[in-house]
Amino acid sequence: MKKVLLMLCFIAGITSLSKAQGGGQRRSPEEQAKNLQTQLKLTDDQTAKITSIMQMQSTKMDSVRNAGGDRQAMMPIRQAMAAKVKAILTPEQATAYDKMQADMRARMQNGGGGAPPSPQK
């Protein structure tokens, strides 16, 4: 009985860890836009425009990925998307968007974990 309970706890722990790390799946453009809508308090019109931009970016990224492209090949696509998104945002939203992007870059450089980077001494 103890072994069964221990095994169930182990499986539950592994499952929660994999979900906390995103499960290795990319979010759809619609999910990404909804996330921005929540974080930046976007209007419905802004959200619709950003969803369209992200859908185009996703299509381009998929074609680069399928052609064997690497991160370097995708950078211009990401930069163009970020510039288009910022053109839709208010100055306050654009500042918050820049901070979100900087935080994400810092997390990726520190191994891609979900926690913010720890301060350097």
C-alpha positions as CSV (number, residue, x, y, z in Angstrom):
1,M,0.0,0.0,0.0
2,K,2.8,2.4,0.9
3,K,4.5,1.7,-2.4
4,V,1.4,2.5,-4.4
5,L,0.9,5.7,-2.5
6,L,4.5,6.7,-3.0
7,M,4.3,5.9,-6.7
8,L,1.2,8.0,-7.1
9,C,2.9,11.0,-5.3
10,F,5.9,10.6,-7.6
11,I,3.7,10.6,-10.7
12,A,1.8,13.6,-9.5
13,G,5.0,15.5,-8.8
14,I,6.5,14.7,-12.3
15,T,3.2,15.8,-14.0
16,S,3.1,19.1,-12.1
17,L,6.7,19.8,-13.0
18,S,6.2,19.2,-16.7
19,K,3.2,21.4,-16.7
20,A,5.0,24.2,-14.8
21,Q,7.7,24.1,-17.5
22,G,5.2,24.4,-20.3
23,G,5.3,20.8,-21.3
24,G,7.6,21.7,-24.2
25,Q,4.7,22.9,-26.4
26,R,4.6,26.3,-28.0
27,R,1.6,28.5,-27.4
28,S,-0.6,29.4,-30.3
29,P,-0.6,33.0,-31.7
30,E,-4.1,33.4,-30.2
31,E,-2.9,32.3,-26.7
32,Q,0.1,34.6,-27.0
33,A,-2.1,37.5,-27.9
34,K,-4.5,36.8,-25.0
35,N,-1.5,36.7,-22.7
36,L,-0.4,40.1,-23.9
37,Q,-4.0,41.4,-23.6
38,T,-4.0,40.4,-20.0
39,Q,-0.6,41.7,-19.1
40,L,-0.7,44.9,-21.1
41,K,-4.4,45.6,-20.8
42,L,-5.0,45.7,-24.5
43,T,-8.2,46.7,-26.2
44,D,-10.1,44.2,-28.3
45,D,-8.9,46.0,-31.5
46,Q,-5.3,45.9,-30.4
47,T,-5.6,42.2,-29.5
48,A,-7.1,41.4,-32.9
49,K,-4.3,43.2,-34.7
50,I,-1.6,41.6,-32.6
51,T,-3.2,38.2,-33.1
52,S,-3.0,38.7,-36.9
53,I,0.7,39.8,-36.7
54,M,1.6,36.8,-34.5
55,Q,-0.2,34.4,-36.9
56,M,1.9,35.7,-39.8
57,Q,5.0,35.4,-37.7
58,S,4.2,31.9,-36.7
59,T,3.7,30.9,-40.4
60,K,7.1,32.4,-41.3
61,M,8.8,30.8,-38.4
62,D,7.4,27.4,-39.3
63,S,8.7,27.7,-42.8
64,V,12.2,28.7,-41.6
65,R,12.1,25.8,-39.1
66,N,11.0,23.3,-41.8
67,A,13.8,24.5,-44.0
68,G,16.3,23.7,-41.3
69,G,16.8,27.3,-40.1
70,D,18.3,28.0,-36.7
71,R,17.7,30.8,-34.1
72,Q,19.9,33.2,-36.1
73,A,17.6,32.8,-39.1
74,M,14.5,33.5,-37.0
75,M,15.8,36.7,-35.3
76,P,14.8,39.1,-38.1
77,I,11.3,37.6,-38.1
78,R,11.0,38.1,-34.3
79,Q,12.4,41.6,-34.5
80,A,10.0,42.6,-37.3
81,M,7.1,41.2,-35.3
82,A,8.1,43.1,-32.1
83,A,8.3,46.3,-34.1
84,K,4.9,45.8,-35.6
85,V,3.4,45.0,-32.2
86,K,5.0,48.1,-30.6
87,A,3.5,50.3,-33.3
88,I,0.0,49.2,-32.1
89,L,0.7,49.8,-28.4
90,T,0.4,53.0,-26.4
91,P,3.6,54.4,-25.0
92,E,2.9,53.0,-21.6
93,Q,2.1,49.6,-23.1
94,A,5.2,49.7,-25.2
95,T,7.4,50.3,-22.2
96,A,5.8,47.4,-20.4
97,Y,6.2,45.2,-23.5
98,D,9.9,46.1,-23.7
99,K,10.3,45.1,-20.1
100,M,8.5,41.8,-20.7
101,Q,10.8,41.1,-23.7
102,A,14.0,42.0,-21.6
103,D,12.8,39.7,-18.8
104,M,12.2,36.9,-21.2
105,R,15.6,37.3,-22.8
106,A,17.2,37.2,-19.4
107,R,15.4,34.0,-18.5
108,M,16.4,32.4,-21.7
109,Q,20.1,33.3,-21.2
110,N,19.9,31.7,-17.7
111,G,18.7,28.4,-19.0
112,G,15.1,29.1,-19.9
113,G,13.7,28.5,-16.5
114,G,10.4,30.0,-15.4
115,A,11.8,31.9,-12.5
116,P,13.2,35.4,-12.9
117,P,17.0,35.6,-12.9
118,S,18.7,35.9,-9.5
119,P,20.7,39.1,-9.0
120,Q,24.4,38.9,-9.8
121,K,26.9,39.9,-7.1
